Amino acid sequence: MSDPLAALQQRLQHTFQDPRLLARALTHRSFSADHNERLEFLGDSVLNLAVSTLLYEQLQSQQEGDLSKVRASLVKQEPLHQLALGLGLPAVLKLGEGEAKTGGQQRPSILADALEAVIGAVYLDGGYTAAEALVRRLFREVEVKPALVAAAKDAKTELQEVLQARKMKLPAYRVVRTVGAAHRQTFEVECEVTELGVVERGIGASRRAGEQAAAQAVLIVLKSKLR
């Protein structure tokens, strides 16, 4: 096994019995037919179970709905992207020439998927105990406390609750513009609260992300408007 992969195993604190699993976990579909998407599928489930167990242990006063929100906030793309950067995954990813030239090694979605694939590879190589231990190490810097419940509430949900509490109609979302190639589009979304005459826009890498950004922009306005 190459030195970069040996160094990665040290950072993971897991030595692979079958190094081919790690190599596959770091292979994007643009590089080879033997790529990491099946491992990503497996790792996603292992990650969710391990994080669920962590939250069950440490947030004992929280209900199921709140635990689900916190888990979703911890296993979404951006936190996983940051964890992947911390492990140095960009330096060991295998990407096709076209993907590499367009910055694929730093792309959040690719790195988040690769991290899930690595978790899946550890699961196959060492069993659930090894994979859970890895997930706990990855998240050991995250302070799991009840305040995470409030922080985990996404902007669209928070905006909806603010309006419902005042018996107002739900906001309307509309895609104003899309930019870029089909596989790398950027969405500009408008969010309108008719009864208050508030219209704001947000931009994201998906329609949902654009809606969240627009909802956040509206919330900023409403928090000063509804004081």
CYANA upper distance limits for C-alpha pairs under 8 A (distance plus 0.5 A):
  1 MET  CA      5 LEU  CA      7.01
  1 MET  CA      6 ALA  CA      7.03
  1 MET  CA     19 PRO  CA      7.73
  2 SER  CA      6 ALA  CA      6.76
  3 ASP  CA      7 ALA  CA      6.54
  4 PRO  CA      8 LEU  CA      6.69
  4 PRO  CA     92 VAL  CA      7.28
  5 LEU  CA      9 GLN  CA      6.73
  5 LEU  CA     92 VAL  CA      7.62
  6 ALA  CA     10 GLN  CA      7.01
  7 ALA  CA     11 ARG  CA      6.96
  8 LEU  CA     12 LEU  CA      6.62
  8 LEU  CA     87 LEU  CA      7.58
  8 LEU  CA     88 GLY  CA      8.00
  9 GLN  CA     13 GLN  CA      6.31
  9 GLN  CA     14 HIS  CA      5.96
  9 GLN  CA     15 THR  CA      6.13
  9 GLN  CA     16 PHE  CA      8.05
 10 GLN  CA     14 HIS  CA      7.12
 10 GLN  CA     15 THR  CA      7.88
 11 ARG  CA     87 LEU  CA      7.06
 12 LEU  CA     87 LEU  CA      8.09
 12 LEU  CA    134 LEU  CA      7.28
 13 GLN  CA    134 LEU  CA      8.09
 14 HIS  CA    122 VAL  CA      8.06
 14 HIS  CA    130 ALA  CA      8.22
 16 PHE  CA     21 LEU  CA      8.36
 16 PHE  CA     22 LEU  CA      7.89
 16 PHE  CA    122 VAL  CA      7.97
 16 PHE  CA    125 ASP  CA      6.85
 16 PHE  CA    126 GLY  CA      8.22
 17 GLN  CA    125 ASP  CA      6.87
 17 GLN  CA    126 GLY  CA      8.42
 18 ASP  CA     22 LEU  CA      8.23
 18 ASP  CA    125 ASP  CA      7.00
 19 PRO  CA     23 ALA  CA      6.93
 20 ARG  CA     24 ARG  CA      6.58
 21 LEU  CA     25 ALA  CA      6.66
 21 LEU  CA    121 ALA  CA      5.93
 21 LEU  CA    122 VAL  CA      8.49
 21 LEU  CA    125 ASP  CA      7.92
 22 LEU  CA     26 LEU  CA      6.97
 22 LEU  CA    118 VAL  CA      6.94
 22 LEU  CA    121 ALA  CA      6.54
 22 LEU  CA    122 VAL  CA      8.32
 23 ALA  CA     27 THR  CA      7.03
 24 ARG  CA     34 ASP  CA      7.14
 24 ARG  CA     35 HIS  CA      6.15
 24 ARG  CA     36 ASN  CA      5.97
 25 ALA  CA     35 HIS  CA      7.53
 25 ALA  CA     36 ASN  CA      5.14
 25 ALA  CA     39 LEU  CA      6.89
 25 ALA  CA     40 GLU  CA      8.09
 25 ALA  CA    114 ALA  CA      6.74
 25 ALA  CA    117 ALA  CA      5.41
 25 ALA  CA    118 VAL  CA      5.73
 25 ALA  CA    120 GLY  CA      8.45
 25 ALA  CA    121 ALA  CA      6.94
 26 LEU  CA     35 HIS  CA      8.28
 26 LEU  CA     36 ASN  CA      7.03
 26 LEU  CA     89 LEU  CA      8.42
 26 LEU  CA     92 VAL  CA      7.36
 26 LEU  CA     93 LEU  CA      5.45
 26 LEU  CA     94 LYS  CA      6.56
 26 LEU  CA    114 ALA  CA      6.46
 26 LEU  CA    117 ALA  CA      7.97
 26 LEU  CA    118 VAL  CA      7.78
 27 THR  CA     31 PHE  CA      7.02
 27 THR  CA     32 SER  CA      7.50
 27 THR  CA     34 ASP  CA      7.96
 27 THR  CA     35 HIS  CA      5.44
 27 THR  CA     36 ASN  CA      6.09
 27 THR  CA     93 LEU  CA      6.61
 27 THR  CA     94 LYS  CA      5.23
 27 THR  CA     95 LEU  CA      7.10
 28 HIS  CA     32 SER  CA      7.44
 28 HIS  CA     35 HIS  CA      5.86
 28 HIS  CA     36 ASN  CA      6.56
 28 HIS  CA     37 GLU  CA      8.34
 28 HIS  CA     93 LEU  CA      7.84
 28 HIS  CA     94 LYS  CA      6.46
 28 HIS  CA     95 LEU  CA      5.90
 28 HIS  CA     96 GLY  CA      8.00
 28 HIS  CA    110 ILE  CA      8.37
 28 HIS  CA    114 ALA  CA      8.48
 29 ARG  CA     33 ALA  CA      6.70
 29 ARG  CA     34 ASP  CA      7.94
 29 ARG  CA     35 HIS  CA      5.45
 29 ARG  CA     36 ASN  CA      7.50
 29 ARG  CA     37 GLU  CA      8.00
 29 ARG  CA     95 LEU  CA      8.06
 29 ARG  CA     96 GLY  CA      8.36
 30 SER  CA     95 LEU  CA      6.27
 30 SER  CA     96 GLY  CA      5.06
 30 SER  CA     97 GLU  CA      8.48
 30 SER  CA     99 GLU  CA      7.34
 31 PHE  CA     35 HIS  CA      8.01
 31 PHE  CA     94 LYS  CA      6.73
 31 PHE  CA     95 LEU  CA      5.31
 31 PHE  CA     96 GLY  CA      4.59
 31 PHE  CA     97 GLU  CA      8.19
 32 SER  CA     96 GLY  CA      8.27
 36 ASN  CA     40 GLU  CA      6.55
 36 ASN  CA    114 ALA  CA      7.65
 36 ASN  CA    117 ALA  CA      6.48
 37 GLU  CA     41 PHE  CA      6.78
 37 GLU  CA    113 ASP  CA      8.37
 37 GLU  CA    117 ALA  CA      7.59
 38 ARG  CA     42 LEU  CA      6.93
 38 ARG  CA    117 ALA  CA      8.17
 39 LEU  CA     43 GLY  CA      6.42
 39 LEU  CA    116 GLU  CA      7.87
 39 LEU  CA    117 ALA  CA      5.01
 39 LEU  CA    118 VAL  CA      7.84
 39 LEU  CA    120 GLY  CA      5.57
 39 LEU  CA    121 ALA  CA      6.76
 40 GLU  CA     44 ASP  CA      6.50
 40 GLU  CA    113 ASP  CA      6.44
 40 GLU  CA    114 ALA  CA      7.27
 40 GLU  CA    115 LEU  CA      8.26
 40 GLU  CA    116 GLU  CA      5.40
 40 GLU  CA    117 ALA  CA      4.27
 40 GLU  CA    118 VAL  CA      8.00
 40 GLU  CA    119 ILE  CA      8.38
 40 GLU  CA    120 GLY  CA      6.78
 41 PHE  CA     45 SER  CA      7.40
 41 PHE  CA    116 GLU  CA      8.12
 41 PHE  CA    117 ALA  CA      7.80
 41 PHE  CA    120 GLY  CA      8.21
 42 LEU  CA     46 VAL  CA      7.00
 42 LEU  CA    116 GLU  CA      8.31
 42 LEU  CA    117 ALA  CA      7.77
 42 LEU  CA    120 GLY  CA      5.67
 43 GLY  CA     47 LEU  CA      6.40
 43 GLY  CA    116 GLU  CA      5.13
 43 GLY  CA    117 ALA  CA      5.86
 43 GLY  CA    118 VAL  CA      7.57
 43 GLY  CA    119 ILE  CA      5.43
 43 GLY  CA    120 GLY  CA      4.15
 43 GLY  CA    121 ALA  CA      7.88
 43 GLY  CA    123 TYR  CA      8.10
 44 ASP  CA     48 ASN  CA      6.71
 44 ASP  CA    116 GLU  CA      6.02
 44 ASP  CA    117 ALA  CA      8.24
 44 ASP  CA    119 ILE  CA      8.43
 44 ASP  CA    120 GLY  CA      7.95
 45 SER  CA     49 LEU  CA      6.76
 46 VAL  CA     50 ALA  CA      6.60
 46 VAL  CA    119 ILE  CA      7.81
 46 VAL  CA    120 GLY  CA      7.44
 46 VAL  CA    123 TYR  CA      8.17
 46 VAL  CA    128 TYR  CA      8.16
 46 VAL  CA    131 ALA  CA      7.88
 46 VAL  CA    132 GLU  CA      8.03
 47 LEU  CA     51 VAL  CA      6.53
 47 LEU  CA     75 VAL  CA      8.12
 47 LEU  CA    116 GLU  CA      7.77
 47 LEU  CA    119 ILE  CA      7.69
 47 LEU  CA    132 GLU  CA      8.13
 47 LEU  CA    135 VAL  CA      7.21
 48 ASN  CA     52 SER  CA      6.40
 48 ASN  CA     71 ARG  CA      7.95
 48 ASN  CA     75 VAL  CA      7.77
 49 LEU  CA     53 THR  CA      6.70
 50 ALA  CA     54 LEU  CA      6.82
 50 ALA  CA    132 GLU  CA      5.92
 50 ALA  CA    135 VAL  CA      7.10
 50 ALA  CA    136 ARG  CA      8.07
 51 VAL  CA     55 LEU  CA      6.68
 51 VAL  CA     71 ARG  CA      7.09
 51 VAL  CA    135 VAL  CA      7.86
 51 VAL  CA    136 ARG  CA      8.29
 52 SER  CA     56 TYR  CA      6.53
 52 SER  CA     67 LEU  CA      8.23
 52 SER  CA     71 ARG  CA      7.09
 53 THR  CA     57 GLU  CA      6.72
 54 LEU  CA     58 GLN  CA      6.73
 54 LEU  CA    136 ARG  CA      8.18
 55 LEU  CA     59 LEU  CA      5.93
 55 LEU  CA     60 GLN  CA      8.35
 55 LEU  CA     67 LEU  CA      7.26
 55 LEU  CA     71 ARG  CA      8.04
 55 LEU  CA    144 VAL  CA      7.79
 56 TYR  CA     60 GLN  CA      6.53
 56 TYR  CA     67 LEU  CA      8.12
 58 GLN  CA    144 VAL  CA      7.12
 58 GLN  CA    145 LYS  CA      7.62
 59 LEU  CA     67 LEU  CA      8.26
 59 LEU  CA    144 VAL  CA      7.89
 59 LEU  CA    145 LYS  CA      6.92
 59 LEU  CA    146 PRO  CA      6.88
 62 GLN  CA     66 ASP  CA      6.63
 62 GLN  CA     67 LEU  CA      6.93
 62 GLN  CA    146 PRO  CA      7.99
 63 GLN  CA     67 LEU  CA      6.76
 64 GLU  CA     68 SER  CA      6.65
 65 GLY  CA     69 LYS  CA      6.93
 66 ASP  CA     70 VAL  CA      6.84
 66 ASP  CA    149 VAL  CA      6.38
 67 LEU  CA     71 ARG  CA      6.60
 67 LEU  CA    149 VAL  CA      7.82
 68 SER  CA     72 ALA  CA      6.60
 69 LYS  CA     73 SER  CA      6.79
 69 LYS  CA    149 VAL  CA      7.37
 69 LYS  CA    152 ALA  CA      6.17
 69 LYS  CA    153 LYS  CA      7.05
 70 VAL  CA     74 LEU  CA      6.84
 70 VAL  CA    148 LEU  CA      6.82
 70 VAL  CA    149 VAL  CA      6.16
 70 VAL  CA    152 ALA  CA      5.66
 70 VAL  CA    153 LYS  CA      8.45
 71 ARG  CA     75 VAL  CA      6.72
 72 ALA  CA     76 LYS  CA      6.49
 72 ALA  CA    152 ALA  CA      8.20
 73 SER  CA     79 PRO  CA      8.45
 73 SER  CA    152 ALA  CA      5.96
 74 LEU  CA     79 PRO  CA      6.66
 74 LEU  CA     80 LEU  CA      8.32
 75 VAL  CA     79 PRO  CA      7.04
 75 VAL  CA     80 LEU  CA      6.83
 76 LYS  CA     80 LEU  CA      6.98
 77 GLN  CA     81 HIS  CA      6.41
 77 GLN  CA    108 PRO  CA      7.30
 77 GLN  CA    109 SER  CA      6.87
 77 GLN  CA    112 ALA  CA      6.17
 78 GLU  CA     82 GLN  CA      6.80
 78 GLU  CA    108 PRO  CA      7.28
 78 GLU  CA    112 ALA  CA      8.05
 79 PRO  CA     83 LEU  CA      6.80
 80 LEU  CA     84 ALA  CA      6.56
 80 LEU  CA    111 LEU  CA      8.07
 80 LEU  CA    112 ALA  CA      5.39
 80 LEU  CA    115 LEU  CA      7.43
 81 HIS  CA     85 LEU  CA      6.78
 81 HIS  CA    108 PRO  CA      5.67
 81 HIS  CA    109 SER  CA      7.75
 81 HIS  CA    111 LEU  CA      6.02
 81 HIS  CA    112 ALA  CA      5.21
 81 HIS  CA    115 LEU  CA      8.44
 82 GLN  CA     86 GLY  CA      6.77
 83 LEU  CA     87 LEU  CA      6.88
 83 LEU  CA    115 LEU  CA      8.36
 83 LEU  CA    138 LEU  CA      7.43
 84 ALA  CA     88 GLY  CA      6.86
 84 ALA  CA     89 LEU  CA      6.05
 84 ALA  CA     90 PRO  CA      8.27
 84 ALA  CA    111 LEU  CA      6.43
 84 ALA  CA    112 ALA  CA      7.02
 84 ALA  CA    114 ALA  CA      8.27
 84 ALA  CA    115 LEU  CA      6.31
 85 LEU  CA     89 LEU  CA      6.48
 85 LEU  CA     90 PRO  CA      7.32
 85 LEU  CA    111 LEU  CA      8.20
 88 GLY  CA     92 VAL  CA      7.92
 89 LEU  CA     93 LEU  CA      6.64
 89 LEU  CA    111 LEU  CA      7.55
 89 LEU  CA    114 ALA  CA      8.33
 89 LEU  CA    115 LEU  CA      8.36
 90 PRO  CA    105 GLN  CA      5.46
 90 PRO  CA    106 GLN  CA      6.72
 90 PRO  CA    111 LEU  CA      7.68
 91 ALA  CA    105 GLN  CA      8.08
 93 LEU  CA    105 GLN  CA      7.21
 95 LEU  CA     99 GLU  CA      6.56
 95 LEU  CA    100 ALA  CA      6.21
 95 LEU  CA    104 GLY  CA      7.86
 95 LEU  CA    105 GLN  CA      8.02
 96 GLY  CA    100 ALA  CA      6.59
 97 GLU  CA    101 LYS  CA      6.63
 98 GLY  CA    102 THR  CA      6.99
 99 GLU  CA    103 GLY  CA      7.15
 99 GLU  CA    104 GLY  CA      5.65
100 ALA  CA    104 GLY  CA      5.53
100 ALA  CA    105 GLN  CA      6.79
103 GLY  CA    107 ARG  CA      6.94
104 GLY  CA    110 ILE  CA      7.36
105 GLN  CA    110 ILE  CA      7.79
105 GLN  CA    111 LEU  CA      7.72
106 GLN  CA    110 ILE  CA      8.24
106 GLN  CA    111 LEU  CA      7.52
107 ARG  CA    111 LEU  CA      6.79
108 PRO  CA    112 ALA  CA      6.47
109 SER  CA    113 ASP  CA      6.61
110 ILE  CA    114 ALA  CA      6.61
111 LEU  CA    115 LEU  CA      6.71
112 ALA  CA    116 GLU  CA      6.97
113 ASP  CA    117 ALA  CA      6.73
114 ALA  CA    118 VAL  CA      6.67
115 LEU  CA    119 ILE  CA      6.84
116 GLU  CA    120 GLY  CA      6.74
117 ALA  CA    121 ALA  CA      6.61
118 VAL  CA    122 VAL  CA      6.70
119 ILE  CA    123 TYR  CA      6.73
119 ILE  CA    131 ALA  CA      6.53
119 ILE  CA    134 LEU  CA      8.01
119 ILE  CA    135 VAL  CA      8.15
120 GLY  CA    124 LEU  CA      6.85
120 GLY  CA    131 ALA  CA      8.05
121 ALA  CA    125 ASP  CA      6.55
122 VAL  CA    126 GLY  CA      6.19
122 VAL  CA    127 GLY  CA      7.58
122 VAL  CA    130 ALA  CA      7.21
122 VAL  CA    131 ALA  CA      5.94
123 TYR  CA    127 GLY  CA      5.07
123 TYR  CA    128 TYR  CA      5.76
123 TYR  CA    129 THR  CA      8.37
123 TYR  CA    130 ALA  CA      7.06
123 TYR  CA    131 ALA  CA      5.39
124 LEU  CA    128 TYR  CA      8.49
126 GLY  CA    130 ALA  CA      5.94
126 GLY  CA    131 ALA  CA      7.66
127 GLY  CA    131 ALA  CA      7.00
128 TYR  CA    132 GLU  CA      6.40
129 THR  CA    133 ALA  CA      6.62
130 ALA  CA    134 LEU  CA      6.81
131 ALA  CA    135 VAL  CA      6.86
132 GLU  CA    136 ARG  CA      6.69
133 ALA  CA    137 ARG  CA      6.73
134 LEU  CA    138 LEU  CA      6.68
135 VAL  CA    139 PHE  CA      6.76
136 ARG  CA    140 ARG  CA      6.32
144 VAL  CA    148 LEU  CA      7.28
146 PRO  CA    150 ALA  CA      8.27
147 ALA  CA    151 ALA  CA      7.00
148 LEU  CA    152 ALA  CA      6.31
149 VAL  CA    153 LYS  CA      7.35
153 LYS  CA    157 THR  CA      7.06
153 LYS  CA    158 GLU  CA      6.90
154 ASP  CA    158 GLU  CA      6.72
154 ASP  CA    212 GLN  CA      7.84
155 ALA  CA    159 LEU  CA      6.49
155 ALA  CA    212 GLN  CA      6.16
155 ALA  CA    213 ALA  CA      8.11
155 ALA  CA    215 ALA  CA      6.10
155 ALA  CA    216 GLN  CA      5.72
155 ALA  CA    219 LEU  CA      8.06
156 LYS  CA    160 GLN  CA      6.62
156 LYS  CA    211 GLU  CA      7.91
156 LYS  CA    212 GLN  CA      6.23
156 LYS  CA    215 ALA  CA      5.95
156 LYS  CA    216 GLN  CA      7.89
157 THR  CA    161 GLU  CA      6.71
158 GLU  CA    162 VAL  CA      6.69
159 LEU  CA    163 LEU  CA      6.78
159 LEU  CA    215 ALA  CA      7.08
159 LEU  CA    216 GLN  CA      8.39
159 LEU  CA    218 VAL  CA      8.38
159 LEU  CA    219 LEU  CA      6.75
160 GLN  CA    164 GLN  CA      6.55
160 GLN  CA    170 LEU  CA      6.63
160 GLN  CA    171 PRO  CA      7.81
161 GLU  CA    165 ALA  CA      6.50
162 VAL  CA    166 ARG  CA      7.26
163 LEU  CA    167 LYS  CA      6.72
163 LEU  CA    168 MET  CA      5.57
163 LEU  CA    169 LYS  CA      7.29
163 LEU  CA    170 LEU  CA      7.14
164 GLN  CA    168 MET  CA      6.11
164 GLN  CA    169 LYS  CA      7.67
164 GLN  CA    170 LEU  CA      7.86
168 MET  CA    195 GLU  CA      7.67
169 LYS  CA    193 VAL  CA      8.20
169 LYS  CA    194 THR  CA      8.49
169 LYS  CA    195 GLU  CA      8.03
170 LEU  CA    193 VAL  CA      7.79
171 PRO  CA    191 CYS  CA      6.95
171 PRO  CA    192 GLU  CA      6.01
171 PRO  CA    193 VAL  CA      5.40
171 PRO  CA    194 THR  CA      7.91
172 ALA  CA    191 CYS  CA      6.15
172 ALA  CA    192 GLU  CA      5.73
172 ALA  CA    193 VAL  CA      7.23
173 TYR  CA    189 VAL  CA      7.23
173 TYR  CA    190 GLU  CA      6.07
173 TYR  CA    191 CYS  CA      5.14
173 TYR  CA    192 GLU  CA      7.08
173 TYR  CA    211 GLU  CA      7.27
174 ARG  CA    189 VAL  CA      6.05
174 ARG  CA    190 GLU  CA      5.64
174 ARG  CA    191 CYS  CA      7.16
175 VAL  CA    187 PHE  CA      7.38
175 VAL  CA    188 GLU  CA      6.47
175 VAL  CA    189 VAL  CA      4.85
175 VAL  CA    190 GLU  CA      6.73
175 VAL  CA    207 ARG  CA      7.93
176 VAL  CA    187 PHE  CA      8.25
176 VAL  CA    188 GLU  CA      6.05
176 VAL  CA    189 VAL  CA      5.88
176 VAL  CA    190 GLU  CA      6.85
177 ARG  CA    187 PHE  CA      6.58
177 ARG  CA    188 GLU  CA      5.67
177 ARG  CA    189 VAL  CA      7.68
178 THR  CA    185 GLN  CA      6.86
178 THR  CA    186 THR  CA      6.04
178 THR  CA    187 PHE  CA      5.17
178 THR  CA    188 GLU  CA      6.73
179 VAL  CA    185 GLN  CA      5.92
179 VAL  CA    186 THR  CA      5.61
179 VAL  CA    187 PHE  CA      7.18
180 GLY  CA    184 ARG  CA      6.42
180 GLY  CA    185 GLN  CA      5.06
180 GLY  CA    186 THR  CA      6.84
181 ALA  CA    185 GLN  CA      6.06
184 ARG  CA    205 ALA  CA      7.85
185 GLN  CA    205 ALA  CA      6.71
185 GLN  CA    206 SER  CA      7.70
186 THR  CA    203 ILE  CA      7.35
186 THR  CA    204 GLY  CA      6.23
186 THR  CA    205 ALA  CA      5.22
186 THR  CA    206 SER  CA      6.97
187 PHE  CA    203 ILE  CA      6.03
187 PHE  CA    204 GLY  CA      5.86
187 PHE  CA    205 ALA  CA      6.61
187 PHE  CA    206 SER  CA      6.44
187 PHE  CA    207 ARG  CA      6.15
187 PHE  CA    210 GLY  CA      6.25
188 GLU  CA    201 ARG  CA      7.28
188 GLU  CA    202 GLY  CA      6.21
188 GLU  CA    203 ILE  CA      4.96
188 GLU  CA    204 GLY  CA      7.23
188 GLU  CA    207 ARG  CA      8.35
188 GLU  CA    210 GLY  CA      6.39
189 VAL  CA    201 ARG  CA      5.99
189 VAL  CA    202 GLY  CA      5.89
189 VAL  CA    203 ILE  CA      6.78
189 VAL  CA    207 ARG  CA      7.78
189 VAL  CA    210 GLY  CA      5.81
189 VAL  CA    211 GLU  CA      6.25
189 VAL  CA    214 ALA  CA      6.82
190 GLU  CA    199 VAL  CA      7.34
190 GLU  CA    200 GLU  CA      6.25
190 GLU  CA    201 ARG  CA      4.87
190 GLU  CA    202 GLY  CA      7.07
190 GLU  CA    211 GLU  CA      7.84
190 GLU  CA    214 ALA  CA      6.59
191 CYS  CA    199 VAL  CA      6.17
191 CYS  CA    200 GLU  CA      5.96
191 CYS  CA    201 ARG  CA      6.61
191 CYS  CA    211 GLU  CA      7.64
191 CYS  CA    214 ALA  CA      6.04
191 CYS  CA    215 ALA  CA      6.71
191 CYS  CA    218 VAL  CA      7.66
192 GLU  CA    197 GLY  CA      7.99
192 GLU  CA    198 VAL  CA      6.22
192 GLU  CA    199 VAL  CA      4.85
192 GLU  CA    200 GLU  CA      7.12
192 GLU  CA    218 VAL  CA      8.46
193 VAL  CA    197 GLY  CA      6.56
193 VAL  CA    198 VAL  CA      5.71
193 VAL  CA    199 VAL  CA      6.94
194 THR  CA    198 VAL  CA      7.04
194 THR  CA    199 VAL  CA      8.48
198 VAL  CA    218 VAL  CA      7.55
198 VAL  CA    221 VAL  CA      8.37
199 VAL  CA    218 VAL  CA      7.56
200 GLU  CA    214 ALA  CA      6.39
200 GLU  CA    215 ALA  CA      8.25
200 GLU  CA    217 ALA  CA      6.52
200 GLU  CA    218 VAL  CA      6.23
201 ARG  CA    213 ALA  CA      7.89
201 ARG  CA    214 ALA  CA      5.15
201 ARG  CA    217 ALA  CA      7.42
202 GLY  CA    210 GLY  CA      5.71
202 GLY  CA    211 GLU  CA      7.09
202 GLY  CA    212 GLN  CA      7.90
202 GLY  CA    213 ALA  CA      4.96
202 GLY  CA    214 ALA  CA      4.36
202 GLY  CA    215 ALA  CA      8.08
202 GLY  CA    217 ALA  CA      7.47
203 ILE  CA    209 ALA  CA      7.70
203 ILE  CA    210 GLY  CA      5.00
203 ILE  CA    211 GLU  CA      8.25
203 ILE  CA    213 ALA  CA      6.64
203 ILE  CA    214 ALA  CA      7.71
204 GLY  CA    208 ARG  CA      8.06
204 GLY  CA    209 ALA  CA      5.13
204 GLY  CA    210 GLY  CA      4.54
204 GLY  CA    211 GLU  CA      8.24
204 GLY  CA    213 ALA  CA      7.41
205 ALA  CA    209 ALA  CA      6.68
205 ALA  CA    210 GLY  CA      7.48
206 SER  CA    210 GLY  CA      6.68
207 ARG  CA    211 GLU  CA      6.69
208 ARG  CA    212 GLN  CA      6.73
209 ALA  CA    213 ALA  CA      6.72
210 GLY  CA    214 ALA  CA      6.65
211 GLU  CA    215 ALA  CA      6.52
212 GLN  CA    216 GLN  CA      6.63
213 ALA  CA    217 ALA  CA      6.81
214 ALA  CA    218 VAL  CA      6.82
215 ALA  CA    219 LEU  CA      6.66
216 GLN  CA    220 ILE  CA      6.84
217 ALA  CA    221 VAL  CA      7.15
218 VAL  CA    222 LEU  CA      6.61
219 LEU  CA    223 LYS  CA      6.47
220 ILE  CA    224 SER  CA      7.53
221 VAL  CA    225 LYS  CA      6.69
222 LEU  CA    226 LEU  CA      6.08
223 LYS  CA    227 ARG  CA      6.80
